[in-house]
Amino acid sequence: MSSAPLPAAFLQALTEGFPVDFLTREPEELSEYGRDWTRVYAPAPSAVALPRTTDEVSRLLALCHQYGVAVVPSGGRTGLAGGAVASKGEVVLSLQRMAQLGPVDLLGNTVRVQAGAVTEAVHRHCAEHGLTWPVDFASKGSSTVGGNIATNAGGVKVIRYGLTRNWVLGLQVVTAEGRVLELNGALEKNNTGLDLRQLFIGSEGTLGVITEATLKLTQVPGKQDVFLFAVPDVAAVLRLFRDARQQTAFIISAYEFFTDRCLARVQRHRKLRSPFESPSGCYVLLEAEAKDAGQVEAWLGSLFERGLVTDGTQAQGAAQASELWALREGISESLSATGLPHKNDISLPVAGLEAFCAELESVFEARYPGWEICLFGHIGDGNLHVNVMKPDALEKAEFLAHTKQADPTMFELVRKHAGSISAEHGIGLLKKDYLGYSRTEEELALLRALKRTLDPRGVLNPGKILDP
Ligand SMILES: Cc1cc2nc3c(=O)[nH]c(=O)nc-3n(C[C@H](O)[C@H](O)[C@H](O)COP(=O)(O)OP(=O)(O)OC[C@H]3O[C@@H](n4cnc5c(N)ncnc54)[C@H](O)[C@@H]3O)c2cc1C
């Protein structure tokens, strides 16, 4: 797709067939809607379309297909892979006006919502009925259901509930040619051949535009205990995890970790206090639902005796629990606010984490000697967020060139340990060049064939994930 000006006939059709406020070309809005959280690519869309109905999405896409106009589907633009970036004159298709929440079905435990609904708004809507959609992470106040599904988002509760994919029953999708597909409705079971809904989950807006979804809900969990433990290093984080996993006294809802460097940046940016008097190499945030309080107590006591932790604290009430969570959830934002992080979001088989982490240090020493590395993530799912911070002495361009050169060394290690170069953020533009580290040539060929079938003119989010 080129960045040529939008065809006059296309613009004419939009003027004649859509509400007056359907399209905006205001420079400030173009700049805002053309970027996501990566802040790496300069935004340069031609226009932003703001439909209110599926019919408007369908007619817009039919016109884009007819005139060969590139379209970038856009949710809350909290993505971290550049998937929602429009930097080549594309039309941004924002779902923000399509944010209606249907009634909660208390028998089926489902809710049908429009794709532009904000994740946290869905949580609030369902909580009134003691139910929740267990897709949860720090950006939930801005991310949308459509974006969550298009990225098959992960988050802090995956260890207990799995990925977004598990919590989507039905999808309404508009294809690149403007056809509206209703996929699976509210069915729990539907064995009528291939499940087409799954094609669109995790497709990052390259195969269709999600306009509505029927979400599967679960009960709001019982009382959650939140603990923060101090441990010396990543090996100790994993030793503690092995031990926690074997306990029957509680169900783990989150097992997150971060290093002292992450904590220092959160403290600096958010002006938060560490609950511990002396610093430690790493911290573990454990959230768990107790099945036997006495046994949990005994387990906690044993952690110190067995040398599994060097310090620890348990939140006394909701306010303290939020304070402990803020130390973990404030990391992404604090790294960006206090410096320039180069982000990688990798995953390993949980059982392979120990061996991988033992070798990771030597990659850092070889490629980034003396640089600040901020490691954190959903380690209970095998997911590490590796953030290399720009040294003050380096220019941004030099830094980006250096990290681009260094990334393959880590991806080789990821491949060697049968991991993935993108655990949950997606591929978008940012990781596109490295997809081959996690997907075979045969897989890539099949993905390209699917793209050609569903989007023959290549108008949907062109250049994202992979080229035709
Ligand atoms: C502070 C912070 C913390 C985060 N933590 C996590 C985390 O723990 N786990 C995690 O997985 N992610 C995390 N993210 C990343 C991000 O929030 C998720 O990827 C989220 O699901 C994106 O939703 P969005 O609505 O913002 O999508 P956008 O950024 O707008 O879009 C993401 C992709 O989906 C496509 N898309 C958007 N809407 C649609 C639609 N209706 N139909 C088709 N395609 C569409 C876009 O084209 C793009 O490719 C975090 C981000 C931030 C800023």
The ligand as a MOL file (V3000), in Angstrom:
LIG
                    3D

  0  0  0     0  0            999 V3000
M  V30 BEGIN CTAB
M  V30 COUNTS 53 58 0 0 0
M  V30 BEGIN ATOM
M  V30 1 C 1.1510 0.0260 30.9400 0
M  V30 2 C 0.8280 -1.0990 29.9920 0
M  V30 3 C 0.7390 -2.3920 30.4720 0
M  V30 4 C 0.4280 -3.4460 29.6090 0
M  V30 5 N 0.3460 -4.7070 30.1120 0
M  V30 6 C 0.0260 -5.7180 29.2960 0
M  V30 7 C -0.0680 -7.0490 29.8030 0
M  V30 8 O 0.1880 -7.3000 30.9720 0
M  V30 9 N -0.4170 -8.0260 28.9410 0
M  V30 10 C -0.6890 -7.7750 27.6240 0
M  V30 11 O -1.0110 -8.7060 26.8810 0
M  V30 12 N -0.5880 -6.5350 27.1130 0
M  V30 13 C -0.2530 -5.5150 27.9110 0
M  V30 14 N -0.1450 -4.2560 27.3980 0
M  V30 15 C -0.3630 -4.0480 25.9480 0
M  V30 16 C -1.7940 -3.6270 25.5320 0
M  V30 17 O -2.4570 -2.9560 26.5510 0
M  V30 18 C -2.6080 -4.8130 25.0570 0
M  V30 19 O -2.0140 -5.3550 23.9200 0
M  V30 20 C -4.0760 -4.4880 24.7380 0
M  V30 21 O -4.7650 -5.7010 24.5090 0
M  V30 22 C -4.2490 -3.5830 23.5300 0
M  V30 23 O -5.5690 -3.1190 23.4730 0
M  V30 24 P -5.9260 -1.7500 22.7200 0
M  V30 25 O -7.4040 -1.6020 22.6900 0
M  V30 26 O -5.1670 -0.6420 23.3130 0
M  V30 27 O -5.4050 -2.0980 21.2700 0
M  V30 28 P -4.6240 -1.1620 20.2420 0
M  V30 29 O -3.2840 -0.8260 20.7720 0
M  V30 30 O -5.4930 -0.0570 19.7880 0
M  V30 31 O -4.4420 -2.1950 19.0370 0
M  V30 32 C -3.6790 -3.3560 19.1900 0
M  V30 33 C -3.7850 -4.1870 17.9000 0
M  V30 34 O -5.1240 -4.6560 17.7390 0
M  V30 35 C -5.6960 -4.1510 16.5300 0
M  V30 36 N -7.0860 -3.8220 16.8510 0
M  V30 37 C -7.5370 -2.9610 17.7940 0
M  V30 38 N -8.8880 -2.9880 17.8180 0
M  V30 39 C -9.2880 -3.8790 16.8650 0
M  V30 40 C -10.5530 -4.3410 16.4190 0
M  V30 41 N -11.6970 -3.9090 16.9370 0
M  V30 42 N -10.5830 -5.2510 15.4110 0
M  V30 43 C -9.4350 -5.7160 14.8570 0
M  V30 44 N -8.2180 -5.3070 15.2530 0
M  V30 45 C -8.1460 -4.4120 16.2480 0
M  V30 46 C -4.8390 -2.9630 16.1320 0
M  V30 47 O -4.8490 -2.7660 14.7270 0
M  V30 48 C -3.4710 -3.3990 16.6410 0
M  V30 49 O -2.8550 -4.2500 15.7200 0
M  V30 50 C 0.1920 -3.1890 28.2330 0
M  V30 51 C 0.2840 -1.8820 27.7550 0
M  V30 52 C 0.5930 -0.8480 28.6160 0
M  V30 53 C 0.6640 0.5320 28.0490 0
M  V30 END ATOM
M  V30 BEGIN BOND
M  V30 1 1 1 2
M  V30 2 1 2 3
M  V30 3 2 2 52
M  V30 4 2 3 4
M  V30 5 1 4 5
M  V30 6 1 4 50
M  V30 7 2 5 6
M  V30 8 1 6 7
M  V30 9 1 6 13
M  V30 10 2 7 8
M  V30 11 1 7 9
M  V30 12 1 9 10
M  V30 13 2 10 11
M  V30 14 1 10 12
M  V30 15 2 12 13
M  V30 16 1 13 14
M  V30 17 1 14 15
M  V30 18 1 14 50
M  V30 19 1 15 16
M  V30 20 1 16 17
M  V30 21 1 16 18
M  V30 22 1 18 19
M  V30 23 1 18 20
M  V30 24 1 20 21
M  V30 25 1 20 22
M  V30 26 1 22 23
M  V30 27 1 23 24
M  V30 28 2 24 25
M  V30 29 1 24 26
M  V30 30 1 24 27
M  V30 31 1 27 28
M  V30 32 2 28 29
M  V30 33 1 28 30
M  V30 34 1 28 31
M  V30 35 1 31 32
M  V30 36 1 32 33
M  V30 37 1 33 34
M  V30 38 1 33 48
M  V30 39 1 34 35
M  V30 40 1 35 36
M  V30 41 1 35 46
M  V30 42 1 36 37
M  V30 43 1 36 45
M  V30 44 2 37 38
M  V30 45 1 38 39
M  V30 46 1 39 40
M  V30 47 2 39 45
M  V30 48 1 40 41
M  V30 49 2 40 42
M  V30 50 1 42 43
M  V30 51 2 43 44
M  V30 52 1 44 45
M  V30 53 1 46 47
M  V30 54 1 46 48
M  V30 55 1 48 49
M  V30 56 2 50 51
M  V30 57 1 51 52
M  V30 58 1 52 53
M  V30 END BOND
M  V30 END CTAB
M  END
